[in-house]
Amino acid sequence: MAVNYLLDQGIHFSAMVAANDMVAFGARLAHYRRSSVFQRMFQSLAVTTKLRQLL
């Protein structure tokens, strides 16, 4: 709920701190659901590129 509130207010952030794994997962899920399809594709591409560099 807190992440949704921040996003509704137009607040942008680059990091989050959570009290435990469940809170972190919920925050990440809320952020993911609010992101655009373009952002999701870009994030997937960035992760794939990084994984290829590691291999």
Backbone as CSV, one residue per row, in Angstrom:
resi,resn,N_x,N_y,N_z,CA_x,CA_y,CA_z,C_x,C_y,C_z
1,MET,0.810,-1.194,0.000,0.000,0.000,0.000,0.852,1.256,0.000
2,ALA,1.947,1.240,0.709,2.795,2.426,0.774,3.401,2.743,-0.585
3,VAL,3.804,1.717,-1.323,4.383,1.947,-2.648,3.324,2.529,-3.577
4,ASN,2.111,1.992,-3.517,1.032,2.545,-4.339,0.780,4.009,-4.001
5,TYR,0.794,4.349,-2.726,0.593,5.734,-2.306,1.689,6.632,-2.879
6,LEU,2.932,6.212,-2.764,4.042,7.016,-3.285,3.925,7.201,-4.789
7,LEU,3.599,6.135,-5.500,3.457,6.237,-6.949,2.272,7.117,-7.330
8,ASP,1.178,7.040,-6.583,0.020,7.906,-6.827,0.371,9.374,-6.650
9,GLN,1.274,9.671,-5.728,1.696,11.047,-5.460,2.714,11.547,-6.481
10,GLY,3.155,10.655,-7.379,4.132,11.044,-8.391,5.561,11.042,-7.887
11,ILE,5.790,10.395,-6.759,7.137,10.333,-6.191,7.916,9.226,-6.882
12,HIS,9.095,9.562,-7.358,9.956,8.594,-8.029,11.098,8.218,-7.100
13,PHE,11.476,6.975,-7.119,12.560,6.517,-6.255,13.346,5.436,-6.972
14,SER,14.581,5.253,-6.557,15.449,4.279,-7.207,15.817,3.120,-6.288
15,ALA,15.388,3.173,-5.042,15.698,2.092,-4.100,14.603,2.004,-3.046
16,MET,14.477,0.812,-2.455,13.528,0.599,-1.373,14.204,-0.215,-0.288
17,VAL,13.813,0.028,0.950,14.296,-0.756,2.079,13.065,-1.384,2.722
18,ALA,13.126,-2.697,2.980,11.982,-3.400,3.557,12.392,-4.107,4.842
19,ALA,11.426,-4.280,5.728,11.680,-4.915,7.021,11.935,-6.406,6.892
20,ASN,11.335,-7.031,5.863,11.540,-8.462,5.664,11.247,-8.827,4.213
21,ASP,11.417,-10.091,3.868,11.251,-10.533,2.487,9.828,-10.375,1.979
22,MET,8.842,-10.615,2.820,7.449,-10.493,2.386,7.097,-9.047,2.049
23,VAL,7.565,-8.116,2.846,7.316,-6.703,2.573,8.033,-6.298,1.288
24,ALA,9.253,-6.752,1.111,10.015,-6.449,-0.105,9.311,-7.004,-1.333
25,PHE,8.814,-8.233,-1.249,8.116,-8.834,-2.381,6.851,-8.046,-2.712
26,GLY,6.095,-7.654,-1.699,4.881,-6.875,-1.929,5.171,-5.530,-2.561
27,ALA,6.219,-4.877,-2.107,6.606,-3.586,-2.672,7.037,-3.737,-4.124
28,ARG,7.816,-4.765,-4.389,8.272,-4.999,-5.767,7.106,-5.353,-6.674
29,LEU,6.172,-6.149,-6.178,5.001,-6.524,-6.968,4.150,-5.291,-7.294
30,ALA,3.947,-4.427,-6.316,3.183,-3.204,-6.558,3.864,-2.334,-7.606
31,HIS,5.177,-2.206,-7.500,5.927,-1.408,-8.471,5.844,-2.035,-9.856
32,TYR,5.971,-3.348,-9.943,5.902,-4.060,-11.221,4.531,-3.879,-11.873
33,ARG,3.483,-4.000,-11.097,2.133,-3.868,-11.652,1.865,-2.468,-12.184
34,ARG,2.542,-1.483,-11.643,2.335,-0.104,-12.078,3.256,0.302,-13.225
35,SER,4.276,-0.481,-13.496,5.209,-0.112,-14.562,4.595,-0.408,-15.925
36,SER,5.068,0.282,-16.916,4.559,0.091,-18.273,5.181,-1.150,-18.902
37,VAL,4.579,-1.590,-19.977,5.100,-2.743,-20.706,6.496,-2.431,-21.219
38,PHE,6.737,-1.193,-21.679,8.054,-0.811,-22.172,9.106,-0.938,-21.081
39,GLN,8.776,-0.489,-19.869,9.725,-0.593,-18.758,10.025,-2.056,-18.454
40,ARG,9.022,-2.906,-18.486,9.230,-4.331,-18.219,10.138,-4.951,-19.260
41,MET,9.927,-4.610,-20.542,10.773,-5.157,-21.605,12.204,-4.674,-21.425
42,PHE,12.388,-3.400,-21.088,13.718,-2.846,-20.896,14.422,-3.532,-19.733
43,GLN,13.706,-3.751,-18.628,14.295,-4.417,-17.473,14.687,-5.850,-17.835
44,SER,13.842,-6.547,-18.578,14.152,-7.918,-18.988,15.379,-7.946,-19.886
45,LEU,15.467,-6.997,-20.794,16.615,-6.919,-21.686,17.892,-6.644,-20.899
46,ALA,17.825,-5.751,-19.921,18.997,-5.424,-19.112,19.473,-6.638,-18.324
47,VAL,18.541,-7.387,-17.765,18.906,-8.585,-16.998,19.503,-9.631,-17.917
48,THR,18.895,-9.840,-19.077,19.407,-10.821,-20.030,20.811,-10.457,-20.488
49,THR,21.031,-9.180,-20.779,22.354,-8.723,-21.210,23.386,-8.957,-20.111
50,LYS,23.036,-8.650,-18.890,23.963,-8.842,-17.766,24.285,-10.313,-17.577
51,LEU,23.272,-11.179,-17.686,23.509,-12.615,-17.545,24.439,-13.139,-18.640
52,ARG,24.257,-12.654,-19.847,25.133,-13.087,-20.947,26.577,-12.658,-20.705
53,GLN,26.760,-11.483,-20.122,28.115,-11.000,-19.836,28.781,-11.891,-18.774
54,LEU,27.981,-12.376,-17.832,28.537,-13.215,-16.782,28.911,-14.606,-17.282
55,LEU,28.210,-15.057,-18.323,28.509,-16.391,-18.869,29.664,-16.279,-19.792
